[in-house]
């Protein structure tokens, strides 16, 4: 007949002690948890993301999140492994969201850098009339500069050459005219 010594500790008790040490901030407990669960987290991330570097990043972020939010872990609600997997899934979702934002920004930049691909909507007649009215209220030189900028879509240099006007003067006319037009339009907009 075998006797069970008082020194024998069950796996559940070992796990419970590890949980307590982890929540208390024991870095050795974190190292043990990382050793046990990082392969699982990494595999989940790699399968979802398909990129080793991103999976490594998610694994790191998962354990940083677990460590910084360890006080919120409750062993009565879930096993530590379940809690870690839940954090990993959130970090994986964050990575997918980040990728989507990057793709959207890249697509937007491509549209801006390739103006031939832009979809041109027909101009709004009321905006065209409002702009024409605002241009008529400018002094003649500023009016000529702004018409070439708005309607002919000329650069500052092109306007300067066409009108025989110094580049600095062209830029000043545009800056002052835009400020005046904006101020008038803001007053008009507030009045409505």
C-alpha positions in Angstrom: 0.0 0.0 0.0 1.4 3.4 -1.0 1.0 6.4 1.2 0.5 9.8 -0.2 3.0 12.2 1.3 2.0 15.7 2.3 4.6 17.1 0.0 2.7 15.8 -3.1 1.1 18.7 -5.0 -1.5 18.2 -7.7 -1.3 19.8 -11.1 -4.3 21.9 -10.2 -2.6 23.2 -7.1 0.6 24.0 -9.1 -1.6 25.9 -11.6 -3.3 27.8 -8.8 0.0 28.8 -7.3 1.3 29.9 -10.7 -1.9 32.0 -11.1 -1.5 33.7 -7.7 2.2 34.4 -8.3 1.4 35.8 -11.8 -1.3 38.1 -10.5 1.0 39.2 -7.7 3.6 40.4 -10.3 6.1 37.6 -10.0 8.2 37.8 -13.2 9.3 34.2 -12.8 5.6 33.2 -13.1 5.3 35.4 -16.2 8.4 33.6 -17.7 6.7 30.2 -16.9 3.4 31.3 -18.5 5.3 32.5 -21.5 7.2 29.2 -21.9 3.9 27.3 -21.6 1.5 29.4 -23.7 3.6 31.4 -26.3 3.7 28.5 -28.8 -0.1 28.4 -28.7 -0.5 32.1 -29.1 2.1 32.3 -31.8 0.4 29.4 -33.7 -3.1 31.1 -33.5 -1.6 34.4 -34.7 0.3 32.8 -37.6 -2.7 30.8 -38.8 -4.9 33.9 -38.7 -2.4 36.4 -40.1 -0.2 34.3 -42.3 2.8 36.4 -41.6 5.6 35.3 -39.2 6.6 38.8 -38.2 3.1 39.9 -37.4 2.5 36.6 -35.5 5.6 37.3 -33.4 4.4 40.9 -32.8 0.9 39.6 -31.7 2.5 37.1 -29.4 4.6 39.8 -27.7 1.6 42.2 -27.5 -0.5 39.4 -26.0 1.9 38.8 -23.1 2.5 42.5 -22.5 -1.3 42.9 -22.3 -1.6 40.0 -20.0 1.1 41.3 -17.8 -0.3 44.8 -17.6 -3.8 43.7 -17.0 -2.9 40.7 -14.7 -4.9 42.2 -11.8 -8.1 41.7 -13.8 -7.5 38.0 -14.2 -9.9 35.9 -12.1 -9.1 32.2 -11.9 -12.8 31.5 -10.8 -14.1 32.8 -14.2 -11.6 31.1 -16.6 -8.4 29.1 -16.7 -5.3 31.2 -17.4 -4.9 29.5 -20.8 -8.4 30.5 -21.8 -7.8 34.1 -20.6 -4.5 34.2 -22.6 -6.2 32.9 -25.8 -8.9 35.6 -25.4 -6.3 38.3 -25.2 -4.5 36.8 -28.2 -7.7 36.9 -30.2 -8.1 40.6 -29.4 -4.5 41.3 -30.4 -5.0 39.3 -33.7 -8.2 41.3 -34.4 -6.2 44.5 -33.7 -3.6 43.5 -36.2 -6.2 42.7 -38.9 -7.7 46.2 -38.2 -4.3 47.8 -38.4 -3.6 46.1 -41.7 -7.0 47.2 -43.1 -6.2 50.8 -42.1 -2.8 50.7 -43.7 -4.3 49.2 -46.9 -7.0 52.0 -47.0 -4.3 54.7 -46.5 -2.2 53.2 -49.3 -5.1 53.0 -51.6 -6.0 56.6 -50.9 -2.4 57.7 -51.5 -2.3 55.8 -54.8 -5.5 57.6 -55.9 -3.9 61.0 -54.9 -0.6 60.2 -56.7 -2.4 59.0 -59.8 -4.9 61.7 -60.7 -5.9 60.0 -63.9 -7.7 57.3 -61.8 -9.7 59.8 -59.8 -13.4 59.7 -60.4 -14.5 63.2 -61.2 -18.0 64.0 -60.1 -19.9 66.8 -62.0 -19.4 70.1 -60.2 -22.2 71.3 -58.0 -23.9 74.3 -59.7 -24.6 76.1 -56.4 -20.9 75.8 -55.4 -19.8 77.0 -58.9 -22.1 80.1 -58.7 -20.9 80.8 -55.1 -17.3 80.6 -56.2 -17.9 82.8 -59.2 -19.6 85.4 -57.0 -16.7 85.3 -54.5 -14.2 85.7 -57.3 -16.0 88.8 -58.7 -15.6 90.5 -55.3 -11.8 90.3 -55.4 -9.5 93.1 -56.8 -8.7 92.6 -60.5 -5.1 91.2 -60.1 -6.2 88.8 -57.4 -9.2 87.8 -59.5 -7.0 87.0 -62.5 -4.7 84.9 -60.3 -7.6 83.0 -58.7 -9.3 82.3 -62.0 -6.2 80.8 -63.4 -5.7 78.7 -60.2 -9.3 77.5 -60.0 -10.5 77.3 -63.5 -7.4 76.5 -65.5 -5.8 74.5 -62.6 -2.4 76.2 -63.1 0.5 76.0 -60.7 1.9 79.1 -59.0 4.8 79.1 -61.4 2.5 78.8 -64.5 0.4 81.7 -63.2 3.4 83.8 -62.6 4.7 83.2 -66.2 1.3 83.7 -67.8 0.6 87.0 -66.0 4.2 88.2 -65.9 3.8 88.6 -62.2 6.5 87.8 -59.6 6.0 84.3 -58.0 5.8 85.8 -54.5 3.1 88.2 -55.6 1.1 85.3 -57.1 1.4 83.3 -53.8 0.4 86.4 -51.8 -2.7 87.0 -54.0 -3.8 83.4 -53.6 -3.2 83.3 -49.8 -5.0 86.6 -49.2 -7.8 85.8 -51.6 -8.4 82.4 -50.0 -8.5 83.9 -46.6 -10.9 86.7 -47.7 -13.2 84.2 -49.5 -13.1 81.8 -46.5 -14.0 84.5 -44.1 -16.9 85.7 -46.3 -18.2 82.2 -46.8 -18.0 81.4 -43.1 -20.1 84.6 -42.4 -22.5 83.6 -45.1 -22.7 80.0 -43.8 -23.4 81.3 -40.2 -26.1 83.6 -41.5 -28.0 80.7 -43.0 
